[in-house]
Amino acid sequence: MSFEQVFTYAWQGDTAEKGPSVLSVAYEPPEGDGPRRWLLLAALPIFSELLAFDDAAHVREFARAVLDLPSAPLDFDRELHLSETSRRTMLSGPADEVRFATLRVGRDPDDGMRAYFAYQSYVSFPGTPGMTCVGLEVICDDVDVDRAHGEARALLAELDEDG
């Protein structure tokens, strides 16, 4: 799989970690005349995952949320939901597994209104009993708003170019 990153926000979390954490929006080049498949990459230095946006409008909603993030310490919170179903082979046969995530863009009223990005994913395993497990959590609790705005503008420009 190859993809082109359009929005990339990386930061160094714990200084003991070897590498940055990242939230990135990318697309897979389309096959033929089909639409681009837009993906969110959430990564810690030791683990990452990709989850697909519904469509370009869903990506635009994320970009708008980042652009709407105020530079001043004002109350702000936007939440986006992503989900994807994949086929998995279980001992009992093929079954659908659902991965879903919440991505929040906001300012934390309990922490001096610091700007943040927060990604939390879950996996719902097929079968009986139904089980849902916590997946990956990636949090930037001190977003550089000007830098994030620049990345969001580049993402919107790419979306406009794509049609």
DSSP file with accessible surface (Angstrom, degrees, kcal/mol):
  #  RESIDUE AA STRUCTURE BP1 BP2  ACC     N-H-->O    O-->H-N    N-H-->O    O-->H-N    TCO  KAPPA ALPHA  PHI   PSI    X-CA   Y-CA   Z-CA
    1    1 A M              0   0  154      0, 0.0     2,-0.4     0, 0.0    27,-0.0   0.000 360.0 360.0 360.0 131.3    0.0    0.0    0.0
    2    2 A S        +     0   0   82     27,-0.1     2,-0.3     2,-0.0     0, 0.0  -0.934 360.0 174.9-119.3 147.0    1.3    3.4   -0.9
    3    3 A F        -     0   0   68     -2,-0.4     2,-0.5    25,-0.2    25,-0.2  -0.984  28.2-127.2-149.0 159.8   -0.2    6.7    0.2
    4    4 A E  E     -A   27   0A 105     23,-2.7    23,-1.9    -2,-0.3     2,-0.3  -0.944  24.0-139.6-109.5 120.3    0.4   10.4    0.1
    5    5 A Q  E     +A   26   0A  99     -2,-0.5    21,-0.3    21,-0.2     3,-0.1  -0.635  28.2 166.5 -80.4 136.8    0.4   12.3    3.4
    6    6 A V  E     +     0   0A  23     19,-3.3     2,-0.5     1,-0.4    20,-0.2   0.701  68.1  36.1-117.3 -41.5   -1.3   15.7    3.3
    7    7 A F  E     +A   25   0A   0     18,-1.8    18,-2.5   147,-0.1     2,-0.4  -0.972  67.8 172.3-116.0 122.5   -1.8   16.7    7.0
    8    8 A T  E     +A   24   0A  47     -2,-0.5     2,-0.5    16,-0.2    16,-0.2  -0.965   9.8 175.5-135.9 120.1    0.9   15.7    9.4
    9    9 A Y  E     +A   23   0A   3     14,-2.9    14,-2.2    -2,-0.4     2,-0.3  -0.964  13.5 174.0-123.2 110.1    1.1   16.8   13.0
   10   10 A A  E     +A   22   0A  32     -2,-0.5     2,-0.3    12,-0.2    12,-0.2  -0.894   2.0 171.9-116.8 148.8    4.0   15.2   14.9
   11   11 A W  E     -A   21   0A  32     10,-2.2    10,-3.0    -2,-0.3     2,-0.7  -0.989  35.7-114.3-151.8 154.5    5.2   15.9   18.4
   12   12 A Q        +     0   0   98     -2,-0.3     3,-0.1     8,-0.2     6,-0.0  -0.847  36.2 178.9 -91.5 115.3    7.6   14.6   21.0
   13   13 A G        +     0   0   35     -2,-0.7     2,-0.2     6,-0.4    -1,-0.1   0.653  62.5  12.4 -80.6-114.2    5.7   13.2   23.9
   14   14 A D  S >  S-     0   0   95      1,-0.2     3,-1.9     2,-0.1    -1,-0.3  -0.416  72.7-135.9 -64.3 129.2    7.6   11.6   26.7
   15   15 A T  T 3  S+     0   0  132      1,-0.3    -1,-0.2    -2,-0.2     4,-0.1   0.703 103.2  64.7 -65.5 -15.5   11.3   12.5   26.2
   16   16 A A  T 3  S+     0   0   76      2,-0.1    -1,-0.3     0, 0.0     2,-0.2   0.669  83.5  96.8 -78.7 -16.0   12.2    8.9   27.1
   17   17 A E  S <  S-     0   0   70     -3,-1.9     2,-1.3     1,-0.1     0, 0.0  -0.488  78.3-129.7 -74.5 144.4   10.3    7.7   23.9
   18   18 A K  S    S-     0   0  198     -2,-0.2    -1,-0.1     2,-0.1    -2,-0.1  -0.682  77.5  -0.1 -95.7  80.6   12.4    7.1   20.8
   19   19 A G  S    S-     0   0   23     -2,-1.3    -6,-0.4    -4,-0.1     2,-0.1  -0.498  87.8 -67.3 126.9 168.1   10.5    9.1   18.2
   20   20 A P        -     0   0   64      0, 0.0     2,-0.3     0, 0.0    -8,-0.2  -0.384  34.4-122.4 -87.5 165.0    7.5   11.3   17.8
   21   21 A S  E     -A   11   0A   5    -10,-3.0   -10,-2.2    23,-0.1     2,-0.4  -0.750  36.7-161.9 -95.1 154.8    3.8   10.6   18.1
   22   22 A V  E     -AB  10  43A  24     21,-2.5    21,-2.8    -2,-0.3     2,-0.4  -0.998  28.6-168.8-145.3 142.1    1.8   11.5   14.9
   23   23 A L  E     +AB   9  42A   0    -14,-2.2   -14,-2.9    -2,-0.4     2,-0.3  -0.998  31.4 168.2-121.2 128.1   -1.6   12.2   13.6
   24   24 A S  E     -AB   8  41A   0     17,-2.4    17,-3.3    -2,-0.4     2,-0.5  -0.997  30.3-147.2-143.9 144.3   -1.7   12.3    9.9
   25   25 A V  E     +AB   7  40A   0    -18,-2.5   -19,-3.3    -2,-0.3   -18,-1.8  -0.955  31.4 162.4-110.7 131.2   -4.2   12.4    7.0
   26   26 A A  E     -AB   5  39A   1     13,-2.5    13,-3.4    -2,-0.5     2,-0.4  -0.894  24.3-142.1-139.0 167.9   -3.2   10.6    3.8
   27   27 A Y  E     -AB   4  38A  30    -23,-1.9   -23,-2.7    -2,-0.3    11,-0.2  -0.974  15.3-127.7-133.6 151.4   -4.8    9.2    0.7
   28   28 A E  E     - B   0  37A  44      9,-2.3     9,-1.0    -2,-0.4   -25,-0.2  -0.826  41.6-104.4 -89.3 132.5   -4.2    6.2   -1.4
   29   29 A P        -     0   0   60      0, 0.0   -27,-0.1     0, 0.0    -1,-0.0  -0.343  47.7-106.1 -55.2 135.5   -3.9    7.1   -5.1
   30   30 A P        -     0   0   57      0, 0.0     2,-0.6     0, 0.0     6,-0.1  -0.301  21.4-124.5 -67.8 151.3   -7.1    6.1   -6.8
   31   31 A E  S >  S-     0   0  181      4,-0.3     3,-1.6    -3,-0.1     2,-0.1  -0.871  74.6 -37.9 -92.9 119.8   -7.4    3.1   -9.0
   32   32 A G  T 3  S-     0   0   70     -2,-0.6     0, 0.0     1,-0.2     0, 0.0  -0.397 123.0 -24.0  67.1-135.0   -8.7    4.1  -12.3
   33   33 A D  T 3  S+     0   0  178     -2,-0.1    -1,-0.2     2,-0.0    -2,-0.0   0.273 105.1 120.2 -95.0   9.6  -11.4    6.8  -12.1
   34   34 A G    <   -     0   0   33     -3,-1.6     3,-0.1     1,-0.1     2,-0.1  -0.180  69.8 -92.0 -71.3 166.7  -12.4    5.9   -8.6
   35   35 A P        -     0   0  122      0, 0.0    -4,-0.3     0, 0.0    -1,-0.1  -0.346  45.4 -94.7 -74.9 159.7  -12.3    8.3   -5.6
   36   36 A R        -     0   0   38     -6,-0.1     2,-0.7   126,-0.1    20,-0.1  -0.456  31.9-129.1 -67.8 147.0   -9.3    8.6   -3.3
   37   37 A R  E     -B   28   0A  96     -9,-1.0    -9,-2.3    -2,-0.1     2,-0.4  -0.903  24.9-150.3 -99.7 116.4   -9.4    6.6   -0.2
   38   38 A W  E     -B   27   0A   5     -2,-0.7    15,-2.4    15,-0.2     2,-0.3  -0.732  15.6-170.8 -93.8 136.9   -8.6    8.9    2.7
   39   39 A L  E     -BC  26  52A   2    -13,-3.4   -13,-2.5    -2,-0.4     2,-0.5  -0.933  20.2-142.3-129.5 148.1   -6.9    7.5    5.8
   40   40 A L  E     -BC  25  51A   1     11,-3.0    11,-2.0    -2,-0.3     2,-0.6  -0.950  16.4-158.7-106.9 125.1   -6.1    8.7    9.3
   41   41 A L  E     -BC  24  50A  27    -17,-3.3   -17,-2.4    -2,-0.5     2,-0.5  -0.927   9.1-175.7-102.4 122.0   -2.8    7.5   10.7
   42   42 A A  E     +BC  23  49A   0      7,-2.4     7,-2.3    -2,-0.6     2,-0.4  -0.987  15.5 176.4-115.7 127.6   -2.5    7.6   14.4
   43   43 A A  E     -BC  22  48A  13    -21,-2.8   -21,-2.5    -2,-0.5     5,-0.3  -0.994  26.8-170.5-143.0 138.8    1.0    6.7   15.7
   44   44 A L  E >   - C   0  47A  48      3,-3.5     3,-0.6    -2,-0.4   -23,-0.1  -0.699  52.6 -95.6-104.7 168.7    3.0    6.4   18.9
   45   45 A P  T 3  S+     0   0   39      0, 0.0     3,-0.1     0, 0.0   -24,-0.1   0.796 124.7  33.1 -58.4 -24.1    6.7    5.7   18.6
   46   46 A I  T 3  S+     0   0  160      1,-0.2     2,-0.3   -27,-0.1   -27,-0.0   0.519 125.1  24.0-111.0  -6.8    6.1    2.0   19.0
   47   47 A F  E <   +C   44   0A 120     -3,-0.6    -3,-3.5     2,-0.0     2,-0.3  -0.992  56.2 178.8-158.8 147.3    2.8    1.4   17.3
   48   48 A S  E     -C   43   0A  64     -2,-0.3     2,-0.3    -5,-0.3    -5,-0.2  -0.959   5.6-165.4-145.7 163.4    0.5    2.8   14.7
   49   49 A E  E     -C   42   0A  25     -7,-2.3    -7,-2.4    -2,-0.3     2,-0.4  -0.989  12.0-141.9-149.4 153.5   -2.8    2.2   13.0
   50   50 A L  E     -C   41   0A  38     -2,-0.3     2,-0.4    -9,-0.2    -9,-0.2  -0.932  17.3-179.7-112.6 140.0   -4.7    3.4    9.9
   51   51 A L  E     -C   40   0A   1    -11,-2.0   -11,-3.0    -2,-0.4     2,-0.2  -0.997  26.0-120.8-140.3 134.5   -8.4    4.0    9.9
   52   52 A A  E     -C   39   0A  10     -2,-0.4    31,-0.5   -13,-0.2   -13,-0.3  -0.491  14.7-132.8 -79.7 140.8  -10.4    5.1    6.8
   53   53 A F        -     0   0   10    -15,-2.4   -15,-0.2    -2,-0.2     3,-0.1  -0.523  27.9-115.7 -74.8 158.9  -12.5    8.3    6.7
   54   54 A D  S    S-     0   0  111      1,-0.2     2,-0.3    -2,-0.2    -1,-0.1   0.915  79.3 -45.4 -62.7 -44.7  -16.0    7.8    5.2
   55   55 A D  S  > S-     0   0   88    -18,-0.1     4,-1.6     1,-0.0     3,-0.5  -0.936  72.5 -67.3-170.5-175.1  -15.2   10.0    2.2
   56   56 A A  H  > S+     0   0   37     -2,-0.3     4,-2.6     1,-0.2     5,-0.2   0.843 127.1  58.7 -63.7 -32.5  -13.7   13.4    1.3
   57   57 A A  H  > S+     0   0   63      1,-0.2     4,-2.0     2,-0.2    -1,-0.2   0.881 104.1  51.7 -63.8 -36.4  -16.5   15.2    3.1
   58   58 A H  H  > S+     0   0   12     -3,-0.5     4,-1.6     2,-0.2    -1,-0.2   0.895 110.0  48.7 -66.5 -39.8  -15.5   13.5    6.3
   59   59 A V  H  X S+     0   0    0     -4,-1.6     4,-2.5     2,-0.2    -2,-0.2   0.919 109.0  53.3 -64.3 -42.5  -11.9   14.6    5.8
   60   60 A R  H  X S+     0   0   79     -4,-2.6     4,-2.8     1,-0.2     5,-0.2   0.894 104.1  56.4 -61.3 -37.5  -13.1   18.1    5.1
   61   61 A E  H  X S+     0   0  107     -4,-2.0     4,-2.0     2,-0.2    -1,-0.2   0.912 108.6  47.2 -60.6 -42.0  -15.0   18.0    8.4
   62   62 A F  H  X S+     0   0    1     -4,-1.6     4,-2.2     2,-0.2    -2,-0.2   0.946 111.7  49.6 -63.7 -47.7  -11.7   17.2   10.2
   63   63 A A  H  X S+     0   0    0     -4,-2.5     4,-2.6     1,-0.2    -2,-0.2   0.912 111.1  49.8 -59.9 -41.1   -9.8   20.0    8.4
   64   64 A R  H  X S+     0   0  113     -4,-2.8     4,-2.4     2,-0.2    -1,-0.2   0.894 107.9  53.9 -64.8 -40.0  -12.6   22.5    9.3
   65   65 A A  H  X S+     0   0    3     -4,-2.0     4,-0.7    -5,-0.2    -1,-0.2   0.927 110.9  46.1 -60.8 -41.9  -12.5   21.4   13.0
   66   66 A V  H >< S+     0   0    0     -4,-2.2     3,-0.9     1,-0.2    -2,-0.2   0.932 113.3  48.6 -67.4 -42.8   -8.7   22.0   13.1
   67   67 A L  H 3< S+     0   0   33     -4,-2.6    -1,-0.2     1,-0.2    -2,-0.2   0.844 109.5  53.4 -65.8 -31.4   -9.1   25.4   11.3
   68   68 A D  H 3< S+     0   0   64     -4,-2.4    -1,-0.2    -5,-0.2    -2,-0.2   0.617  78.7 114.1 -77.8 -12.8  -11.9   26.4   13.8
   69   69 A L  S << S-     0   0    1     -3,-0.9     2,-0.1    -4,-0.7    80,-0.1  -0.447  74.0-123.9 -59.6 115.4   -9.6   25.6   16.7
   70   70 A P        -     0   0   26      0, 0.0     4,-0.1     0, 0.0    -1,-0.1  -0.371   9.1-145.0 -70.5 144.2   -9.2   29.1   18.2
   71   71 A S  S    S+     0   0   71      2,-0.1    74,-0.1    74,-0.1    44,-0.1   0.816  86.8  70.0 -71.0 -32.6   -5.8   30.5   18.7
   72   72 A A  S    S-     0   0   49      1,-0.1     2,-2.4    -3,-0.0    41,-0.0  -0.525 106.8 -95.9 -82.8 154.1   -7.0   32.2   21.9
   73   73 A P  S    S+     0   0   86      0, 0.0     2,-0.3     0, 0.0    41,-0.1  -0.428  72.4 144.2 -73.2  76.8   -7.8   30.1   25.0
   74   74 A L        -     0   0  102     -2,-2.4     2,-0.1    39,-0.2    33,-0.0  -0.832  60.9 -86.0-113.8 155.7  -11.6   29.8   24.3
   75   75 A D        +     0   0  129     -2,-0.3     2,-0.3    31,-0.1    33,-0.1  -0.381  62.1 153.7 -62.1 126.9  -13.9   26.9   24.9
   76   76 A F  E     +D  107   0B  23     31,-0.5    31,-2.6    -2,-0.1     2,-0.3  -0.944  13.4 161.5-159.4 134.3  -13.8   24.6   21.9
   77   77 A D  E     +D  106   0B  72     -2,-0.3     2,-0.4    29,-0.2    29,-0.2  -0.867   5.0 175.6-158.3 122.1  -14.5   20.9   21.4
   78   78 A R  E     -D  105   0B 102     27,-2.7    27,-2.3    -2,-0.3     2,-0.4  -0.986  11.0-162.3-125.9 141.8  -15.2   18.9   18.2
   79   79 A E  E     -D  104   0B  88     -2,-0.4     2,-0.3    25,-0.2    25,-0.2  -0.987   5.0-172.9-128.6 131.0  -15.6   15.2   17.9
   80   80 A L  E     -D  103   0B   3     23,-2.9    23,-2.7    -2,-0.4     2,-0.4  -0.916  11.7-147.1-119.7 150.5  -15.4   13.0   14.8
   81   81 A H  E     -D  102   0B 107     -2,-0.3     2,-0.4    21,-0.2    21,-0.2  -0.956  13.2-175.9-121.3 135.0  -16.1    9.3   14.5
   82   82 A L  E     +D  101   0B   2     19,-2.3    19,-2.7    -2,-0.4     2,-0.3  -0.951   6.9 171.1-124.0 146.7  -14.4    6.9   12.2
   83   83 A S  E     -D  100   0B  64    -31,-0.5     2,-0.3    -2,-0.4    17,-0.2  -0.990   9.4-176.4-154.9 154.3  -15.2    3.2   11.7
   84   84 A E  E     -D   99   0B  41     15,-2.6    15,-2.9    -2,-0.3     2,-0.4  -0.981  13.9-147.4-152.8 136.2  -14.2    0.4    9.4
   85   85 A T  E     +D   98   0B  83     -2,-0.3     2,-0.3    13,-0.2    13,-0.2  -0.895  19.6 179.4-107.8 135.7  -15.4   -3.2    9.1
   86   86 A S  E     -D   97   0B  48     11,-2.7    11,-3.2    -2,-0.4     2,-0.4  -0.947  29.7-111.9-133.1 157.1  -13.0   -5.9    8.0
   87   87 A R  E     -D   96   0B 156     -2,-0.3     2,-0.4     9,-0.2     9,-0.2  -0.711  34.7-174.1 -89.6 135.0  -13.4   -9.7    7.4
   88   88 A R  E     -D   95   0B 104      7,-3.2     7,-2.6    -2,-0.4     2,-0.7  -0.971  24.0-127.5-130.4 144.0  -11.6  -11.9    9.8
   89   89 A T  E     +D   94   0B 126     -2,-0.4     2,-0.2     5,-0.2     7,-0.0  -0.833  33.3 179.5 -95.0 118.5  -11.1  -15.7    9.9
   90   90 A M  E >   -D   93   0B  57      3,-2.1     3,-1.6    -2,-0.7    37,-0.0  -0.627  46.3-100.4-106.9 170.6  -12.1  -17.1   13.2
   91   91 A L  T 3  S+     0   0  191      1,-0.3    -1,-0.1    -2,-0.2    -2,-0.0   0.863 127.7  51.0 -58.5 -32.7  -12.1  -20.8   14.4
   92   92 A S  T 3  S-     0   0  117      1,-0.3    -1,-0.3     0, 0.0    -3,-0.0   0.481 127.0 -93.4 -83.8  -3.1  -15.8  -20.7   13.7
   93   93 A G  E <  S-D   90   0B  19     -3,-1.6    -3,-2.1     2,-0.0    -1,-0.3  -0.687  70.6 -15.8 120.3-174.0  -15.3  -19.3   10.2
   94   94 A P  E     +D   89   0B  85      0, 0.0     2,-0.3     0, 0.0    -5,-0.2  -0.334  64.4 168.6 -66.1 143.4  -15.3  -15.8    8.6
   95   95 A A  E     -D   88   0B  18     -7,-2.6    -7,-3.2    31,-0.1     2,-0.4  -0.981  35.4-104.5-152.0 157.2  -16.7  -13.0   10.7
   96   96 A D  E     -D   87   0B  84     -2,-0.3     2,-0.4    -9,-0.2    -9,-0.2  -0.736  27.5-163.5 -89.2 133.4  -16.8   -9.2   10.6
   97   97 A E  E     -D   86   0B  18    -11,-3.2   -11,-2.7    -2,-0.4     2,-0.5  -0.944   8.4-150.5-112.9 134.4  -14.6   -7.2   13.0
   98   98 A V  E     -DE  85 124B  47     26,-2.0    26,-3.5    -2,-0.4     2,-0.5  -0.926   9.5-170.4-111.1 125.7  -15.4   -3.5   13.5
   99   99 A R  E     +DE  84 123B  50    -15,-2.9   -15,-2.6    -2,-0.5     2,-0.3  -0.954  16.5 170.4-108.4 133.0  -12.6   -1.0   14.4
  100  100 A F  E     -DE  83 122B  67     22,-2.2    22,-2.9    -2,-0.5     2,-0.3  -0.966  10.0-172.6-142.8 158.8  -13.8    2.4   15.4
  101  101 A A  E     -DE  82 121B   1    -19,-2.7   -19,-2.3    -2,-0.3     2,-0.4  -0.986  20.0-137.5-149.3 157.1  -12.3    5.6   16.9
  102  102 A T  E     -DE  81 120B  30     18,-2.4    18,-2.2    -2,-0.3     2,-0.5  -0.972  18.0-167.4-115.2 131.7  -13.1    9.0   18.3
  103  103 A L  E     -DE  80 119B   0    -23,-2.7   -23,-2.9    -2,-0.4     2,-0.4  -0.989   8.7-169.1-121.4 120.5  -10.9   11.9   17.2
  104  104 A R  E     -DE  79 118B  83     14,-3.0    14,-2.3    -2,-0.5     2,-0.4  -0.911  13.0-170.4-116.0 142.1  -11.3   15.1   19.2
  105  105 A V  E     +DE  78 117B   0    -27,-2.3   -27,-2.7    -2,-0.4     2,-0.3  -0.999  40.2 104.1-124.0 124.1  -10.0   18.6   18.5
  106  106 A G  E     -DE  77 116B   0     10,-2.2    10,-2.9    -2,-0.4     2,-0.4  -0.959  64.5 -86.4-171.5-170.0  -10.4   21.0   21.3
  107  107 A R  E     -DE  76 115B  22    -31,-2.6   -31,-0.5    -2,-0.3     8,-0.2  -0.996  40.7-125.8-125.9 132.4   -9.2   23.1   24.2
  108  108 A D  E > > - E   0 114B  52      6,-2.5     5,-2.2    -2,-0.4     3,-1.7  -0.684  15.5-166.5 -87.1 109.5   -9.1   21.6   27.7
  109  109 A P  T 3 5S+     0   0   80      0, 0.0     3,-0.4     0, 0.0    -1,-0.2   0.730  90.4  55.5 -67.3 -18.3  -11.1   23.7   30.2
  110  110 A D  T 3 5S+     0   0  153      1,-0.2    -2,-0.1     2,-0.1     0, 0.0   0.418 109.1  47.2 -91.5   1.0   -9.5   21.6   33.0
  111  111 A D  T X 5S-     0   0   67     -3,-1.7     3,-1.4     3,-0.1    -1,-0.2  -0.334 129.7 -76.3-139.5  52.0   -6.0   22.4   31.9
  112  112 A G  T 3 5S-     0   0   68     -3,-0.4    -2,-0.1     1,-0.3    -4,-0.0   0.735  82.5 -72.2  66.5  21.1   -5.7   26.1   31.2
  113  113 A M  T 3 <S+     0   0   34     -5,-2.2    -1,-0.3     1,-0.2   -39,-0.2   0.783  77.2 176.4  63.9  29.5   -7.6   25.8   27.9
  114  114 A R  E <   -E  108   0B  83     -3,-1.4    -6,-2.5    -6,-0.6    -1,-0.2  -0.417  33.3-112.9 -64.4 140.3   -4.6   24.1   26.2
  115  115 A A  E     +E  107   0B   2     28,-0.3    28,-2.0    -8,-0.2     2,-0.3  -0.469  45.2 176.1 -73.1 143.9   -5.3   23.0   22.7
  116  116 A Y  E     -E  106   0B  30    -10,-2.9   -10,-2.2    26,-0.2     2,-0.4  -0.978  32.2-149.4-146.9 159.2   -5.3   19.2   22.1
  117  117 A F  E     -EF 105 140B   0     23,-2.1    23,-2.5    -2,-0.3     2,-0.4  -0.989  22.8-173.5-120.1 137.2   -5.8   16.4   19.7
  118  118 A A  E     -EF 104 139B  21    -14,-2.3   -14,-3.0    -2,-0.4     2,-0.4  -0.976   6.5-177.2-138.9 122.8   -7.1   13.1   21.2
  119  119 A Y  E     +EF 103 138B   1     19,-2.7    19,-2.3    -2,-0.4     2,-0.4  -0.972   4.9 173.4-119.6 128.1   -7.5    9.9   19.3
  120  120 A Q  E     -EF 102 137B  30    -18,-2.2   -18,-2.4    -2,-0.4     2,-0.3  -0.978   9.4-168.9-136.3 122.8   -8.9    6.7   20.9
  121  121 A S  E     -E  101   0B   3     15,-2.3    14,-3.5    -2,-0.4     2,-0.3  -0.730   3.3-168.9-111.1 163.6   -9.7    3.6   19.0
  122  122 A Y  E     -EF 100 134B  73    -22,-2.9   -22,-2.2    12,-0.3     2,-0.4  -0.956  12.7-143.2-142.5 158.1  -11.6    0.4   19.9
  123  123 A V  E     -EF  99 133B  23     10,-2.5    10,-3.0    -2,-0.3     2,-0.7  -0.997   6.3-156.9-128.3 128.4  -12.0   -3.0   18.3
  124  124 A S  E     -EF  98 132B  37    -26,-3.5   -26,-2.0    -2,-0.4     8,-0.3  -0.924  17.7-150.2-105.1 111.7  -15.3   -4.9   18.4
  125  125 A F  E     - F   0 131B  52      6,-2.9     6,-1.1    -2,-0.7   -28,-0.1  -0.608  14.1-120.0 -85.4 142.3  -14.6   -8.6   18.0
  126  126 A P        +     0   0   29      0, 0.0     2,-0.1     0, 0.0    -1,-0.1  -0.257  66.4  51.3 -73.1 165.1  -17.2  -10.9   16.4
  127  127 A G  S    S-     0   0   52      3,-0.1     4,-0.1   -37,-0.0    -2,-0.0  -0.388  86.9 -24.0 105.2 178.6  -18.7  -13.8   18.1
  128  128 A T  S    S+     0   0  147      1,-0.2     2,-0.1    -2,-0.1     3,-0.0  -0.956 121.8  31.7-114.4 129.6  -20.5  -14.6   21.3
  129  129 A P  S    S-     0   0   98      0, 0.0    -1,-0.2     0, 0.0     2,-0.1   0.602  97.4-128.1 -76.5 153.7  -20.1  -13.0   23.7
  130  130 A G        -     0   0   65     -2,-0.1     2,-0.4    -6,-0.0    -2,-0.1  -0.441  30.2-166.7 -66.2 132.9  -19.6   -9.8   21.9
  131  131 A M  E     -F  125   0B 104     -6,-1.1    -6,-2.9    -2,-0.1     2,-0.4  -0.985  14.8-167.9-128.1 138.2  -16.4   -8.1   23.1
  132  132 A T  E     -F  124   0B  83     -2,-0.4     2,-0.4    -8,-0.3    -8,-0.2  -0.994  12.5-167.8-122.2 130.9  -15.0   -4.6   22.6
  133  133 A C  E     -F  123   0B  55    -10,-3.0   -10,-2.5    -2,-0.4     2,-0.2  -0.900  27.3-107.4-119.5 147.9  -11.5   -3.8   23.5
  134  134 A V  E     -F  122   0B 104     -2,-0.4   -12,-0.3   -12,-0.2     3,-0.1  -0.503  40.0-174.3 -69.2 137.2   -9.6   -0.5   23.8
  135  135 A G  E     -     0   0B  34    -14,-3.5     2,-0.3     1,-0.3   -13,-0.1   0.299  43.3 -16.9-102.5-124.6   -7.2    0.0   21.0
  136  136 A L  E     -     0   0B  11    -14,-0.1   -15,-2.3   -94,-0.0     2,-0.5  -0.618  49.1-162.0 -92.4 138.9   -4.7    2.8   20.5
  137  137 A E  E     +F  120   0B 110     -2,-0.3     2,-0.4   -17,-0.2   -17,-0.2  -0.989  11.7 175.3-120.4 123.0   -4.7    6.1   22.4
  138  138 A V  E     +F  119   0B   0    -19,-2.3   -19,-2.7    -2,-0.5     2,-0.4  -0.986   6.9 176.1-129.1 118.6   -2.7    9.0   20.9
  139  139 A I  E     -F  118   0B  73     -2,-0.4     2,-0.6   -21,-0.2   -21,-0.2  -0.988  21.3-170.5-130.7 129.2   -3.0   12.4   22.6
  140  140 A C  E     -F  117   0B   4    -23,-2.5   -23,-2.1    -2,-0.4     3,-0.4  -0.972  10.1-177.6-110.6 111.9   -1.2   15.7   22.0
  141  141 A D  S    S+     0   0   88     -2,-0.6   -33,-0.1     1,-0.2   -25,-0.1   0.275  74.1  45.2 -98.7  14.6   -2.1   17.9   24.9
  142  142 A D  S    S-     0   0  100    -28,-0.1    -1,-0.2   -25,-0.1   -26,-0.2  -0.396  75.3-174.9-152.1  66.9   -0.3   21.0   23.8
  143  143 A V        -     0   0    8    -28,-2.0     2,-1.1    -3,-0.4   -28,-0.3  -0.417  28.5-129.9 -69.5 134.2   -1.0   21.6   20.1
  144  144 A D     >  -     0   0   79      1,-0.2     4,-2.5    -2,-0.2     5,-0.2  -0.768  24.9-161.2 -80.1 101.7    0.7   24.5   18.3
  145  145 A V  H  > S+     0   0   12     -2,-1.1     4,-2.9     1,-0.2     5,-0.2   0.883  83.5  52.3 -61.7 -41.9   -2.4   26.0   16.8
  146  146 A D  H  > S+     0   0  112      2,-0.2     4,-2.0     1,-0.2    -1,-0.2   0.924 112.1  46.4 -61.4 -43.1   -0.7   28.0   14.1
  147  147 A R  H  > S+     0   0   99      2,-0.2     4,-2.1     1,-0.2    -2,-0.2   0.921 113.2  49.3 -64.8 -42.4    1.2   25.0   12.9
  148  148 A A  H  X S+     0   0    0     -4,-2.5     4,-2.4     1,-0.2    -2,-0.2   0.905 108.8  53.3 -64.1 -40.0   -2.0   22.9   13.0
  149  149 A H  H  X S+     0   0   21     -4,-2.9     4,-2.5     1,-0.2    -1,-0.2   0.912 107.5  51.6 -60.5 -42.2   -3.9   25.6   11.0
  150  150 A G  H  X S+     0   0   31     -4,-2.0     4,-2.0     1,-0.2    -1,-0.2   0.916 110.6  47.5 -61.1 -43.3   -1.2   25.5    8.3
  151  151 A E  H  X S+     0   0   57     -4,-2.1     4,-2.1     1,-0.2    -1,-0.2   0.899 111.6  51.1 -64.5 -39.5   -1.5   21.7    8.0
  152  152 A A  H  X S+     0   0    0     -4,-2.4     4,-2.7     2,-0.2    -2,-0.2   0.889 108.1  51.8 -67.1 -38.3   -5.3   22.0    7.8
  153  153 A R  H  X S+     0   0  141     -4,-2.5     4,-2.4     2,-0.2    -1,-0.2   0.917 109.7  49.8 -63.4 -41.0   -5.1   24.7    5.1
  154  154 A A  H  X S+     0   0   48     -4,-2.0     4,-2.1     2,-0.2    -2,-0.2   0.905 110.6  50.7 -63.6 -38.2   -2.9   22.4    3.0
  155  155 A L  H  X S+     0   0    0     -4,-2.1     4,-2.4     2,-0.2    -2,-0.2   0.936 110.3  48.1 -65.6 -44.8   -5.4   19.6    3.5
  156  156 A L  H  X S+     0   0   20     -4,-2.7     4,-2.7     1,-0.2    -2,-0.2   0.897 109.7  53.2 -63.3 -38.7   -8.3   21.7    2.4
  157  157 A A  H  X S+     0   0   57     -4,-2.4     4,-2.3     2,-0.2    -1,-0.2   0.914 109.7  48.4 -62.0 -41.5   -6.3   22.8   -0.7
  158  158 A E  H  X S+     0   0   37     -4,-2.1     4,-1.9     2,-0.2    -2,-0.2   0.903 111.5  49.9 -65.4 -39.7   -5.6   19.2   -1.6
  159  159 A L  H  X S+     0   0    3     -4,-2.4     4,-1.0     2,-0.2    -2,-0.2   0.909 110.9  49.3 -64.9 -41.1   -9.3   18.4   -1.1
  160  160 A D  H  < S+     0   0  107     -4,-2.7     3,-0.5     1,-0.2    -2,-0.2   0.899 110.6  50.4 -64.8 -38.1  -10.3   21.3   -3.4
  161  161 A E  H  < S+     0   0  150     -4,-2.3    -1,-0.2     1,-0.2    -2,-0.2   0.855 107.4  54.8 -65.9 -34.7   -7.8   20.2   -6.0
  162  162 A D  H  <        0   0   63     -4,-1.9    -1,-0.2    -5,-0.2    -2,-0.2   0.712 360.0 360.0 -73.0 -20.6   -9.3   16.7   -5.9
  163  163 A G     <        0   0   93     -4,-1.0    -3,-0.2    -3,-0.5    -2,-0.1   0.531 360.0 360.0 101.2 360.0  -12.7   18.0   -6.6
